[in-house]
């Protein structure tokens, strides 16, 4: 730690440390000016040390979030909620288009043309 590397990788740095050592390490790392990549299960430690979070998703993608761990949890939850709302809205739109196509697909020329247009949108 004292040679101040440009990149510091730490995996569970608080394991097997007493409380006094954890507090010292937390204080030291919270002032770290270089790149710190940290893996830890201690939410308090993460909250007091980190300024950004990288999340490895189930789709094998890295998502980055600004802020400490609590901010990450909040932002991730809001993002997932917005994605669910968007998905539900899209499903409602698809259902509405399908109902329109079923109802007017063989009606008047104007309605049939609109139904065909909606079908093209759905096919995309």
N, C-alpha and C positions, 0 to 999 in steps of 0.2 A: 504493500500500500504506500509505503513512504517514497518509492521511486517515481510515483505519479505517472503510471502508464497512460497512454492515450486512450486505450480501451481496457476496461476492467470487467471481467466476466465472473459473476458470483452465483453459485448454486447453493441455496439454503445456507447463507452465511451465519444465521443465528443459531443453527443447530449446535448443541453441545456447549453453548456459551452461557455463563451465568448472567444475571440481570444487569449487573454493573458493566460487563463487557458488551452486552447488547445495546445498552444506552450509549456507551462510548462509540460503538460502531455506527449506530444510527446517526448520532451527531456528526461524526466524521464524514459519512457518506452524504448526508444532507447538504454538505458544503462542497461536494465533489464537483469540479468544473469540467472534467473530461467525460468521455462516454462511459456510462455504467449500464451493463446489461445484467439484470438481477432476476433470479427466480427465487420465490419465497412463498410460504404458506401463511406467513404472519401478516395479516392485514394492517395491523398498527404500524409495523415496520415499513411496509410498502407505502402507507399513507404519509409517513414522515420523511421518506427518502426520495420517492419517485416524483417526476414531473410529467412523464409520458408513460403510456402503457402500450405494449404490443400484444395483441391477442391472436393466437393461432387458432383459427376457426375449424369447424368440422369439415369444411370444404378444402382444407389445406391451403388456406389463404391467410396472410398476415394483415390484420387491421390495426391501425394506430389510433390512439386516443390521447388527447391532451389532459393534463391534470393528474392528481394522485389516484390511488386505487378506488376510493369512494366515488370520485367523479367518473372513473371508468365504468363502474357498475351502473351508475345512474344513466350515463350516456348510452351505454350498450342496451340497457332496458328500454329506454326511449326509442332507440333505433329499431329494436325488435318489434315494439308496439306499433311504430309507424309502418314498418314493413307488413305487419299483419293487417293493419287497417287498409293499406294500399291493395294487398292481395284480396281482401274481402270486397273492396269496392270494385276491383277488376272482375271478380267472379259475379257480382251483381250485374255489371254491365254486360258480360257475356250471356248471362241468363236472360236478361231483358232483350238482347238482340235475338237470341234463339227463339224466344216467345214471339217476337215481332215477325220473324221469318216464318215460323210455323203458322201464324195467324194470317199473314198477308202475302205469303209467297205465291199463292195462286189466285189472288184477287184481281183488282183492276190493274191496268197497265202501270199506272203511277205507283201504286202500292207494291206491285211485283218488282218494279225497277228498284224501289227503295229497299225491298227485302233482299234483292240480289246484291245491292251495294253493301248492305250490312253483312251478308254472307262472305263477301270478299274480304271485309275487315276481319271477320272471325277466322278466315282461312290463313291470314297472315299471322 
